[in-house]
Amino acid sequence: MASGSGRSWIAVLGAAAVIAAVMIACQFAPDPYAPKRLGDDVSVTGQITTAQVPMMRAKGFRTIVNMRIDDQAPGQPNYAEMMHAVQDAKLGYGYVPLRKGPLAPVQIESLTTALRRLPKPALLYGERKEHVARAWALAEASKPGGLDAATILAAVDAVGPSTESVDAEVESRIAARSKH
């Protein structure tokens, strides 16, 4: 009996060790939805829900910029729902919807204006955070006194892989800064 009981305890201790290892691994595993920092006062993430807005405020964000068009996916909060959730959390709210495909100049200008006028730090979100990061890159490259090309492109690359490169356009916009 003692040997059977001993094996039972070994099994229990083994299972406890496995559970503890999994818990530790989960505690330190990176959150794929965690905002990624682009610059000193701007971060990006994928889609967030209205329930996550207070958590974003607790993380220190003072503005949320919705860069997602309505009805892109089932269950996604629409413009008005997000605006109310953000305002209820006493945060600034911007709306710069990005369609899939090439970024339009008006989208970049709208984002530049939103980032200039709204409180910082700001969280930008959209369906694909990589697409949102590219829009930010072009807005940042257009900003007088903005970050240099290497810093902008490194921030975009850190968000995740993309099939669309903005390298040449970032360089072009930075070169045009001194002409304004």
N, C-alpha and C positions, 0 to 999 in steps of 0.2 A: 504493500500500500504506500509506503513512504516513497518508493522510487516512482510510482505512478503520480503521486502528488507533486513530487519534485519536477517531473516532466511538465506537469500542468503549469507550475509556476514559471518554468523556463519559457513555455509557450506564451504565457501572459506577458512576461517581461519582454520577450521578443516582439510581440505585437505592440506593446507600449513604446518600445524603441522606434519601431517603424512609424507609428503615428506621430511621435515627437519629431522625427526627422522630416516628415512631410510638413508638419506645422511650421518648423523652422524654415524650410525651403520656401513655403508659401509666403512667410513673413518677409523674406528678403527678395522674392521674385519681383522684377519690375512690373508695375501696373501699365499695361499697354494703352490704357485710356488716360494716364496721368498727363497733364499738360506739359508740353515741351517748350522750354524757353527759347525764344528767337532773339530777343534783344533784352536790354535792361528792364524794359517796362512792357514787353509784349510776349505772350505765350500762345501756343496753338494746341488744339485737341480735335478729336473727331466729334461726332454728334454727342451732345449732352441732353439730358432730360430736364423737365421743369423741376423734378425732385432733386436734381444735382446742383441747382443754382445756389441754394444756401451753402453747400459744401464749397463751391467756388469762391463765395464771399469769405468763408472761413479760411481759405487758402490765401486770402489777401487781395484778390482781384477786386477792382473798383468799377470795372466796365466789362460787359460781355458783348461781343460783336458777332451776331448771327450771320453767317455767310452761306446759308443753305436756302435754296428755294423751297417754297411750300410744296407738299405732296410728292416729294422725291422718293419717299419710302413709307410704307404703312406704319402707323403708330408713331411717326415722328411728330413732335410738337410743332405747330405752325407758328407763323410770325406773331400773331396776337397772343397766343398762349405763352410763348417765351417772353414777349415784352412784359406781360403782366407778372410773370414769375420773377423776372429781373427787377422790375420796378418795386414789387413787394419786398424784395431783398434789399431795397435802397441802393441799387447799382445803376450805373449808366448803361444805356442800351443803344447799340448801333445795328443797322441792318444793311448788309452789302451782299446781296445774293449772287452767288457764282454758279453759272451753268458749266456743264462739262465742256471741255475744249479750250481753245485759246482764250486768254484773258483779254477783255476789252479795256481800252483806255479809260472809259467811264467808270469801270469797276475799280481800277487802281486809283483814280482821282477820288472816288467816293470813300475808299478805305483810307487814303491819306488824310482826307478831311475829318473822318470819324476819329482817327487816331490823334489828330491835332487838337480836336475840340473836346473829346471825352476824357474823364479822369483816368489816371494810370495807377497801377498796372492794369492792362487790358488782356482779356482772353478772347482769342479768335477761335471760332469753331465752324465746322462744316462737315459735309459727308466724308470727304477725303482730306485729312489734315495736310497731306502733301500739296494738294492743289491750293489750299488756304495759305500754306507757307510760301508758295511761289508768288501769290498775290502780294503778301507782305513784303517779299524780297523786292518786288518792283516798286512798291510804295516807299520802302526804306531807301532804295537806291535813288529815288526821285527827290528825297528830302534834303534840303540844304543842311549841311553839317551832319548828315546821316552817317551810318557805319560804312566802312570800306568794303570793297567787293569781296575780298577773301573772307571777312567775318560774316557777311550776309550769306554767301554761298555755303560756308561751313554750317551755319545755323539751319539752312534749308536741307542740306544733306543729312544732318543729324535727325531730322524729323522722319526720314524714311526714303526709300528709293522712289524714283519717279521716272516716267518715260518722257516727260517734257523738261527740257533744259531751259533755264532762264539766264544762263551765264552771259551770253552775248548781250542780252537786253539789259541786264544789271550793269555791265561795263559801259554800255551806251548811255544809260541814264545817269550814271555817276559822272561820266565825261561831260554831260550836259549841265550838271549842277553849277559849274563855274561860269557858265554863260548866262545864268539868270540873275 
